[in-house]
Amino acid sequence: MKEQAKTEKEMREVKDPWPKELEELNEYIKSLVEREHDYGTCCYTMSLAAAATFNYMASQLGVSGFQASCADLDFLRRTRLMRGPFIILKLEDALYPQYDLSGELEEFLHSEDNQKWLHDEAAKLLDHAQGGHPNVISHWKRLANGNS
């Protein structure tokens, strides 16, 4: 199994690989690593290799859709260094009237758990705030006092 896409555009549009055997996965990753790269193709080489590995592991472990969703969100959390709760909003959902992106964001921001997280984190930051910008310090104080 080798990746045939040559350009950045082709790599962006290629379907996710689903290697069934470890040898296929290794061959696929090797084909990505050994190809000629430019600034843009490096990004897609990394994401295609990660997707191939993710899909291989999912098929080997026989995970459910829920387990796969947890795993990919955990991967995103780790690679983006997100310490706290996060949300993913898809702009394509705004194409349909049953979705309320603004409402989803409001609900996320004002949920009891997330308000507690903001309160606790702001309080920690205030404990060590030295020389911070007055606007930032004021914002942390508002959050630590439970006012978002």
N, C-alpha and C positions, 0 to 999 in steps of 0.2 A: 504494500500500500504506500504510494508516494503521492505527494501533493504536486499537481500539475500547474496550478495557477502561477503566472509569471509576474504580473504587475500588481501594484498595490490595489488597484480597483478590482482586479480579478480575485485577489486574496480576500478582500472585504466581502465579496459576494458569494464566495464558495460556501457550500453547505457544510455543516459541522460533520467532521469525520467520526465514524463509529467502528473503530477497530475491535475485532472479536478475540484476537489472540495477542499475547504480549509481543510476539515477533512482529505482528502488523503494526502495533503501536510504536515499537522501537524503530521500525523501518520508516514509518511516517515522520516521526520526530527527526530522525537522521536526514530525511529528504528536505525537511524544513531548515535544519541547521546548516547543511552543506551547500545550499543554494546561494546564489549571489544576492546580497541585500543592499538596500538603500535605507534612508531614514524611515520611510513609511512602511516598507515591507517587514522591518524588524518588529513593529507593533503587532502586525497580523500573524507573523510567525509565532510569537509568544502566545497570542490568544488561541490560535488554531492548535498549538501543541497542548495548551491547557484544556481546551475543549475535548480534544482526542483522549487525553488522559482521564478527564472527568467521565466521559462517556464509556470508556473502557472499564473504569472502576465501577460505575453504576451497573453495567451489564454483568460484571463478574460477581458483584455482591447481591444482585437481584433486588436493588432498593426500590422503594415505592416513590411515587411522584413527590410526596411530602418530604421524604428523606432527601431526595435529590434537591428539592427547594431549600431545605435547611443547609445542605452542604454548599450550594452555590452562594447563598447569602453569607455563610461563614467565610467562604473564600473571598468574597467582596469585602467583608469586614476586615479580614486580615491584610489583604493587599492594599486597601485604602486607609489602613490604620484608624479605623473608626472605633472609638472607645465606648460610645454610648448608643442609644437607640437610633435607628435611621429608617427612612422610608424611601421607596422607589415609586416615582410617579411617571407614567408613560404619557407623553403628549398625544399619542395616537388615541388614547381614551377620550380626549376632548372632542373627537370627531363624532361621538355618540352621546345622545342626551341623557342616557341613564347614568353616566359618570359625572361626578362632581369633584373635580380635582381640588378646587379651593376648599371645599368642605372636608375632603380627606386630609388636606394639610392642616386645617384648623383643628379637626378632631385629633390628629396626631400630636400637634403642639400642645393641646390643652388636656390631653388625657391625664388622669391622676398619676399614673406611673411616670410619665415623662415630665410632668411638673415637679414631682419629687426628685427625679434625677437632676433636672436643671437647678433646683433649690440646693441640693447637696453638693453638686459640682461647683456652683457659684460660691457657696460658703467655703469650700476648700480653696478656691482661687483667692478669695478675700483674705484667707489666713496667711497667704504668701505674697500678697499684692504689695510690691514696693516699686514706686515710680511708674506705675501704670498710668495710662492716659485717663484724665478725670471722667470722660464719657464712658470709658470701659468700666472703671471702678463703680460709677453710678449705676450702670446697667447690671453689674454683678450684684450690687446691693439690692436693687429691685427684685432680681431673681431669687436671691437668698431670703428675701422677706416674703416670698410667695406671690410676687406681682410680676406677671409676664406681660 
